[in-house]
Amino acid sequence: MAEAPSPIWLLGAPFSGVTWLAGVLGMHPQLYATPQLHLTLADDVGNLLEVFAASQGEHGHGLLRAVAEIACGGQSDAGIEAARGWLDQRRRLSTGALLQELAARVAPRRLVIPDAETALRSYELLRLLRLTPQSPVVQLLRHPWTQGRLMSSWCRERLFVPVDYKDYSQDPPQVEPQVPWLRAQINLDRIAAHARLRRITAEALDREFDATLAGLCQWLGVDADPATLALMADPGRWPYAGLGPAAAPGGLEPDVLMDWPADLSAQAPAGSLEAPLPWRADGMGFDAQVRRLAQDCGY
């Protein structure tokens, strides 16, 4: 197999848009973006598969879809079943070795891996740094007001909401989107001294897509000519766009799968860092630490 370059990680809080950005970068001829693989949940494939089996979500679907597409003939129910066997045969591998094999299979294209959960947990971030210590990390950041409105709307329709999304100072605990936004920002700030990290905002991509994307591509060391940027403007052609087959439909963030009302996904209005939060019944606004970090990020 060809020698594989180190992968690129796309990290952010939930509902920051990292799987949408993966679809954009996945259209670049020099890059190969996967769905969310959640490799930072365990040190070896056997334990990773056990975590997936015990999960109440769809954490294993992205890896199954990627393996089916890369190594098992494509994303069909039969391909997903073959991917399960392929992974089962590799139970003794470390997740780092699994990542190296996937990277080698898509080389010379460079692997791009989105993840909207790892930044919530410092131990997973440390595992990521051990997995690929030389890899660049791209943080996609969304204004906490817009991110919060998307997350709170989605959570209202869910029977199970991850514990990382809740404010336990309330009784009973309530979904509070600023909690994961803050936790992700703090944790990514902590690793900035130990990783090659670049931060971009969803708002910059909305306002100046080509210029923002060209700057990111140049930082990653890949082509940023107009023809390539035009290809990347159509992430709907990414092989993982949309739901996967019935056996593994997940792997993407909900914000790329749902048809959101325009007012939910619109950019945050002026003064929103000081205004009462629309998802809270008590009239409270953002925590002072959230306001300070958001201002530090240019909001």
The 8 nearest C-alpha neighbors of each residue, nearest first, counted from 0:
[[1, 103, 2, 104, 106, 3, 100, 105],
 [0, 2, 103, 106, 3, 107, 104, 105],
 [3, 1, 103, 0, 4, 106, 107, 102],
 [2, 4, 103, 106, 102, 1, 5, 107],
 [5, 3, 109, 6, 2, 102, 106, 107],
 [4, 6, 134, 3, 7, 133, 131, 109],
 [7, 5, 110, 111, 134, 109, 4, 8],
 [6, 8, 111, 135, 134, 136, 112, 110],
 [9, 7, 136, 112, 113, 111, 137, 10],
 [10, 8, 113, 137, 138, 112, 136, 17],
 [11, 9, 138, 114, 115, 113, 137, 8],
 [12, 10, 115, 139, 138, 15, 118, 140],
 [11, 13, 115, 180, 183, 15, 179, 14],
 [14, 12, 115, 15, 116, 11, 179, 252],
 [15, 13, 16, 146, 254, 12, 150, 252],
 [14, 16, 141, 13, 12, 140, 11, 17],
 [15, 17, 19, 14, 18, 20, 254, 139],
 [16, 18, 20, 19, 113, 15, 9, 21],
 [19, 17, 21, 20, 16, 113, 251, 252],
 [18, 20, 22, 16, 21, 17, 255, 23],
 [21, 19, 23, 17, 22, 18, 24, 16],
 [22, 20, 18, 24, 19, 23, 32, 25],
 [21, 23, 234, 25, 19, 20, 24, 237],
 [22, 24, 234, 20, 231, 21, 25, 26],
 [25, 23, 21, 26, 27, 22, 20, 231],
 [24, 26, 32, 22, 31, 23, 27, 21],
 [27, 25, 231, 24, 23, 237, 230, 28],
 [26, 28, 30, 24, 25, 29, 231, 227],
 [29, 27, 30, 26, 108, 227, 31, 25],
 [28, 30, 108, 27, 109, 221, 31, 107],
 [31, 29, 109, 108, 27, 28, 25, 110],
 [30, 32, 110, 25, 109, 108, 111, 33],
 [33, 31, 111, 25, 21, 110, 112, 30],
 [32, 34, 112, 65, 111, 35, 31, 239],
 [33, 35, 61, 250, 251, 36, 113, 239],
 [34, 36, 61, 250, 113, 114, 37, 251],
 [35, 37, 62, 61, 38, 34, 59, 112],
 [38, 36, 39, 35, 40, 58, 114, 59],
 [37, 39, 40, 36, 94, 41, 47, 42],
 [38, 40, 123, 37, 41, 127, 126, 117],
 [39, 41, 38, 37, 47, 123, 42, 50],
 [42, 40, 47, 39, 43, 46, 38, 94],
 [41, 43, 94, 93, 44, 46, 40, 39],
 [44, 42, 93, 94, 45, 46, 41, 92],
 [43, 45, 90, 47, 46, 94, 92, 93],
 [46, 44, 90, 48, 47, 43, 91, 49],
 [47, 45, 49, 48, 44, 43, 41, 50],
 [46, 48, 44, 41, 50, 49, 45, 43],
 [49, 47, 51, 45, 50, 46, 44, 52],
 [48, 50, 46, 52, 51, 47, 53, 45],
 [51, 49, 47, 53, 48, 52, 54, 46],
 [50, 52, 48, 54, 59, 49, 53, 58],
 [53, 51, 49, 50, 54, 48, 59, 55],
 [54, 52, 50, 51, 49, 55, 48, 56],
 [55, 53, 51, 56, 52, 50, 58, 57],
 [56, 54, 53, 57, 159, 58, 52, 51],
 [55, 57, 54, 58, 51, 59, 159, 53],
 [58, 56, 60, 59, 249, 250, 55, 54],
 [57, 59, 60, 56, 51, 37, 54, 61],
 [60, 58, 51, 57, 62, 61, 63, 36],
 [61, 59, 247, 63, 249, 250, 62, 57],
 [60, 62, 250, 34, 35, 64, 36, 63],
 [61, 63, 36, 65, 64, 60, 59, 66],
 [64, 62, 60, 66, 61, 65, 82, 79],
 [65, 63, 67, 61, 62, 66, 74, 60],
 [64, 66, 62, 68, 67, 63, 69, 33],
 [67, 65, 69, 63, 70, 68, 64, 82],
 [66, 68, 71, 78, 64, 82, 73, 65],
 [69, 67, 73, 65, 74, 66, 70, 72],
 [68, 70, 66, 67, 65, 71, 104, 73],
 [69, 71, 66, 67, 68, 72, 82, 73],
 [72, 70, 67, 78, 73, 81, 68, 82],
 [71, 73, 78, 68, 67, 70, 74, 69],
 [74, 72, 68, 67, 78, 71, 75, 69],
 [73, 75, 68, 78, 67, 64, 79, 244],
 [74, 76, 78, 77, 244, 73, 79, 67],
 [75, 77, 79, 78, 246, 244, 80, 245],
 [78, 76, 80, 75, 79, 81, 74, 82],
 [77, 79, 75, 67, 81, 76, 80, 74],
 [78, 80, 82, 76, 81, 77, 67, 63],
 [79, 81, 77, 83, 82, 78, 76, 84],
 [80, 82, 78, 84, 79, 83, 71, 85],
 [83, 81, 85, 79, 67, 80, 84, 66],
 [82, 84, 80, 86, 81, 85, 87, 79],
 [83, 85, 87, 81, 82, 86, 88, 80],
 [86, 84, 82, 88, 83, 87, 81, 89],
 [87, 85, 89, 83, 88, 84, 82, 90],
 [86, 88, 84, 89, 90, 85, 83, 45],
 [87, 89, 86, 85, 90, 84, 91, 83],
 [88, 90, 86, 87, 92, 91, 44, 85],
 [91, 89, 45, 44, 87, 92, 88, 86],
 [92, 90, 89, 45, 44, 93, 43, 88],
 [93, 91, 89, 90, 43, 44, 96, 94],
 [92, 94, 43, 96, 95, 42, 44, 97],
 [93, 95, 43, 97, 96, 44, 42, 98],
 [94, 96, 98, 93, 130, 97, 99, 131],
 [97, 95, 99, 93, 98, 94, 92, 100],
 [98, 96, 94, 100, 95, 99, 101, 93],
 [97, 99, 95, 101, 96, 100, 102, 94],
 [100, 98, 96, 102, 97, 101, 103, 95],
 [101, 99, 103, 97, 102, 98, 104, 96],
 [100, 102, 104, 98, 103, 99, 97, 105],
 [103, 101, 99, 100, 105, 104, 3, 110],
 [102, 104, 3, 106, 100, 101, 105, 1],
 [103, 105, 101, 102, 106, 100, 0, 69],
 [104, 106, 102, 103, 108, 107, 101, 31],
 [107, 105, 108, 103, 3, 104, 1, 102],
 [106, 108, 109, 105, 3, 1, 29, 2],
 [109, 107, 106, 29, 30, 105, 31, 110],
 [110, 108, 30, 31, 4, 6, 106, 107],
 [109, 111, 6, 31, 102, 32, 30, 7],
 [112, 110, 32, 7, 6, 31, 8, 33],
 [113, 111, 8, 33, 32, 9, 7, 35],
 [114, 112, 9, 35, 17, 18, 8, 21],
 [113, 115, 10, 35, 116, 9, 117, 112],
 [114, 116, 13, 11, 12, 10, 117, 17],
 [117, 115, 118, 119, 114, 13, 12, 11],
 [116, 118, 119, 123, 120, 124, 114, 115],
 [117, 119, 183, 116, 120, 124, 186, 11],
 [120, 118, 183, 117, 116, 182, 179, 121],
 [121, 119, 123, 118, 122, 117, 124, 186],
 [120, 122, 124, 123, 186, 125, 119, 118],
 [123, 121, 125, 124, 120, 126, 117, 127],
 [124, 122, 126, 39, 125, 121, 120, 117],
 [123, 125, 127, 121, 126, 122, 117, 118],
 [124, 126, 122, 128, 123, 127, 121, 129],
 [125, 127, 123, 129, 124, 128, 39, 130],
 [128, 126, 124, 130, 125, 129, 39, 123],
 [127, 129, 132, 125, 126, 130, 131, 124],
 [128, 130, 126, 127, 132, 131, 125, 95],
 [131, 129, 127, 95, 128, 126, 132, 94],
 [130, 132, 134, 128, 133, 129, 127, 5],
 [133, 131, 128, 129, 134, 130, 194, 127],
 [134, 132, 131, 135, 5, 194, 195, 128],
 [133, 135, 131, 5, 132, 7, 6, 136],
 [136, 134, 195, 7, 196, 8, 137, 133],
 [135, 137, 196, 8, 195, 9, 7, 138],
 [138, 136, 9, 197, 196, 198, 8, 10],
 [139, 137, 198, 10, 11, 9, 197, 140],
 [140, 138, 199, 11, 200, 198, 17, 15],
 [139, 141, 200, 15, 201, 138, 199, 11],
 [140, 142, 15, 201, 200, 146, 143, 139],
 [141, 143, 144, 145, 146, 267, 140, 298],
 [142, 144, 146, 145, 147, 141, 177, 180],
 [143, 145, 147, 142, 146, 267, 148, 271],
 [146, 144, 148, 147, 142, 143, 267, 264],
 [145, 147, 143, 149, 144, 148, 14, 141],
 [148, 146, 176, 144, 150, 145, 149, 143],
 [147, 149, 145, 151, 150, 146, 263, 152],
 [150, 148, 146, 152, 147, 151, 263, 153],
 [151, 149, 147, 153, 152, 148, 154, 146],
 [150, 152, 154, 148, 153, 149, 147, 155],
 [153, 151, 149, 150, 155, 154, 148, 156],
 [152, 154, 150, 151, 155, 156, 149, 157],
 [155, 153, 151, 157, 156, 152, 150, 160],
 [154, 156, 153, 152, 157, 151, 158, 150],
 [155, 157, 154, 153, 158, 152, 159, 151],
 [158, 156, 154, 159, 155, 160, 153, 152],
 [157, 159, 160, 156, 154, 155, 161, 55],
 [160, 158, 157, 161, 55, 154, 56, 162],
 [159, 161, 162, 157, 154, 158, 164, 174],
 [162, 160, 163, 164, 159, 165, 174, 56],
 [161, 163, 164, 165, 160, 166, 174, 159],
 [162, 164, 161, 165, 179, 119, 178, 160],
 [165, 163, 162, 174, 161, 179, 175, 176],
 [166, 164, 174, 175, 173, 162, 163, 172],
 [165, 167, 173, 172, 168, 175, 169, 174],
 [168, 166, 172, 169, 165, 173, 170, 171],
 [167, 169, 166, 170, 172, 171, 173, 165],
 [170, 168, 172, 167, 171, 166, 173, 165],
 [171, 169, 172, 168, 167, 173, 166, 165],
 [170, 172, 169, 173, 167, 168, 166, 165],
 [173, 171, 167, 169, 170, 166, 165, 168],
 [174, 172, 165, 166, 175, 171, 169, 167],
 [173, 175, 165, 164, 166, 176, 172, 151],
 [174, 176, 165, 166, 177, 178, 164, 173],
 [177, 175, 147, 178, 179, 164, 150, 174],
 [176, 178, 180, 175, 179, 181, 143, 147],
 [177, 179, 181, 176, 180, 175, 182, 164],
 [180, 178, 182, 181, 177, 164, 183, 176],
 [181, 179, 177, 12, 183, 178, 182, 184],
 [182, 180, 184, 178, 179, 183, 177, 289],
 [181, 183, 179, 185, 184, 119, 180, 178],
 [184, 182, 118, 119, 186, 180, 12, 181],
 [183, 185, 181, 187, 182, 186, 188, 180],
 [186, 184, 188, 182, 183, 187, 181, 189],
 [187, 185, 189, 183, 188, 184, 121, 182],
 [186, 188, 184, 189, 190, 185, 183, 191],
 [187, 189, 185, 191, 186, 190, 184, 192],
 [188, 190, 186, 187, 191, 185, 192, 193],
 [191, 189, 193, 187, 192, 188, 194, 186],
 [190, 192, 188, 194, 193, 189, 196, 187],
 [191, 193, 190, 194, 189, 195, 188, 196],
 [194, 192, 190, 191, 195, 189, 128, 132],
 [195, 193, 191, 196, 192, 190, 135, 136],
 [194, 196, 135, 136, 197, 191, 193, 134],
 [197, 195, 136, 194, 137, 135, 191, 198],
 [196, 198, 137, 138, 136, 199, 195, 135],
 [199, 197, 138, 137, 139, 196, 200, 140],
 [200, 198, 139, 140, 138, 197, 201, 203],
 [201, 199, 140, 202, 203, 139, 141, 204],
 [200, 202, 204, 141, 203, 140, 205, 139],
 [201, 203, 205, 200, 204, 206, 141, 266],
 [204, 202, 206, 200, 205, 201, 207, 211],
 [203, 205, 208, 201, 207, 202, 206, 211],
 [206, 204, 202, 203, 208, 207, 201, 200],
 [205, 207, 203, 204, 208, 202, 201, 211],
 [208, 206, 204, 210, 203, 209, 205, 211],
 [207, 209, 204, 211, 210, 205, 212, 206],
 [208, 210, 212, 211, 207, 213, 228, 204],
 [209, 211, 213, 212, 207, 208, 214, 204],
 [212, 210, 214, 208, 213, 209, 204, 207],
 [211, 213, 215, 209, 214, 210, 208, 216],
 [214, 212, 223, 216, 210, 215, 211, 209],
 [213, 215, 217, 211, 212, 216, 210, 218],
 [214, 216, 212, 218, 213, 217, 219, 211],
 [217, 215, 219, 213, 221, 218, 214, 223],
 [216, 218, 220, 214, 219, 215, 221, 213],
 [217, 219, 215, 216, 220, 214, 221, 197],
 [220, 218, 216, 217, 221, 215, 135, 7],
 [219, 221, 217, 218, 216, 222, 215, 223],
 [222, 220, 216, 219, 217, 223, 29, 218],
 [223, 221, 224, 216, 217, 220, 227, 29],
 [222, 224, 213, 216, 227, 228, 217, 221],
 [223, 225, 227, 226, 222, 228, 213, 229],
 [226, 224, 228, 227, 229, 223, 209, 230],
 [227, 225, 229, 228, 224, 230, 223, 231],
 [228, 226, 230, 229, 224, 225, 223, 231],
 [229, 227, 231, 225, 230, 226, 223, 224],
 [230, 228, 226, 232, 227, 231, 225, 233],
 [231, 229, 227, 228, 232, 233, 26, 226],
 [230, 232, 23, 228, 26, 233, 229, 27],
 [231, 233, 229, 230, 234, 228, 23, 26],
 [232, 234, 231, 235, 230, 236, 23, 229],
 [235, 233, 22, 23, 236, 237, 232, 231],
 [234, 236, 233, 237, 240, 22, 241, 238],
 [237, 235, 234, 238, 233, 240, 26, 22],
 [236, 238, 234, 240, 239, 235, 22, 26],
 [239, 237, 240, 236, 235, 68, 25, 22],
 [238, 240, 237, 241, 34, 243, 33, 22],
 [241, 239, 237, 235, 238, 22, 236, 242],
 [242, 240, 256, 239, 243, 255, 251, 235],
 [241, 243, 248, 249, 244, 240, 256, 239],
 [242, 244, 248, 247, 249, 241, 245, 74],
 [245, 243, 248, 246, 247, 75, 76, 74],
 [244, 246, 248, 247, 243, 76, 75, 242],
 [245, 247, 244, 76, 248, 79, 243, 80],
 [248, 246, 60, 245, 244, 249, 243, 64],
 [249, 243, 247, 242, 244, 245, 246, 60],
 [250, 248, 60, 57, 247, 251, 242, 61],
 [249, 251, 61, 34, 35, 60, 57, 58],
 [252, 250, 249, 18, 34, 35, 253, 255],
 [251, 253, 254, 255, 18, 14, 250, 256],
 [254, 252, 256, 255, 257, 251, 14, 153],
 [253, 255, 252, 256, 257, 14, 16, 149],
 [256, 254, 253, 257, 252, 19, 251, 18],
 [255, 257, 253, 254, 241, 258, 252, 242],
 [258, 256, 254, 259, 255, 253, 153, 252],
 [257, 259, 260, 256, 255, 254, 261, 253],
 [258, 260, 257, 261, 263, 264, 254, 149],
 [261, 259, 262, 263, 258, 264, 265, 257],
 [260, 262, 263, 264, 265, 259, 258, 266],
 [261, 263, 265, 260, 264, 259, 266, 148],
 [264, 262, 261, 260, 265, 148, 149, 259],
 [263, 265, 261, 262, 145, 266, 259, 149],
 [266, 264, 262, 263, 261, 267, 145, 268],
 [265, 267, 145, 268, 264, 202, 142, 144],
 [266, 268, 145, 144, 265, 271, 269, 142],
 [269, 267, 271, 270, 266, 265, 144, 272],
 [270, 268, 271, 267, 272, 273, 274, 266],
 [269, 271, 272, 273, 274, 268, 267, 298],
 [270, 272, 274, 273, 269, 268, 267, 144],
 [271, 273, 270, 274, 290, 285, 144, 284],
 [272, 274, 271, 270, 284, 275, 285, 290],
 [273, 275, 271, 284, 272, 276, 270, 285],
 [276, 274, 284, 282, 283, 277, 273, 285],
 [275, 277, 284, 278, 279, 283, 274, 282],
 [278, 276, 279, 275, 148, 280, 282, 274],
 [277, 279, 276, 151, 280, 148, 147, 175],
 [280, 278, 281, 277, 276, 282, 283, 275],
 [279, 281, 282, 278, 277, 283, 276, 275],
 [282, 280, 283, 279, 275, 276, 284, 278],
 [283, 281, 275, 280, 279, 276, 284, 277],
 [284, 282, 275, 281, 276, 279, 285, 280],
 [285, 283, 275, 276, 274, 273, 286, 282],
 [286, 284, 289, 290, 287, 272, 273, 283],
 [285, 287, 289, 288, 290, 284, 177, 283],
 [286, 288, 290, 289, 291, 285, 292, 284],
 [287, 289, 291, 290, 286, 292, 181, 285],
 [290, 288, 286, 292, 287, 291, 293, 181],
 [291, 289, 287, 293, 288, 292, 272, 294],
 [290, 292, 288, 294, 289, 293, 287, 295],
 [293, 291, 295, 289, 294, 290, 288, 296],
 [292, 294, 296, 290, 295, 298, 291, 289],
 [295, 293, 298, 297, 291, 296, 292, 290],
 [294, 296, 292, 293, 297, 291, 298, 290],
 [297, 295, 293, 294, 298, 292, 140, 291],
 [296, 298, 294, 295, 293, 292, 200, 142],
 [297, 294, 293, 296, 142, 295, 272, 290]]
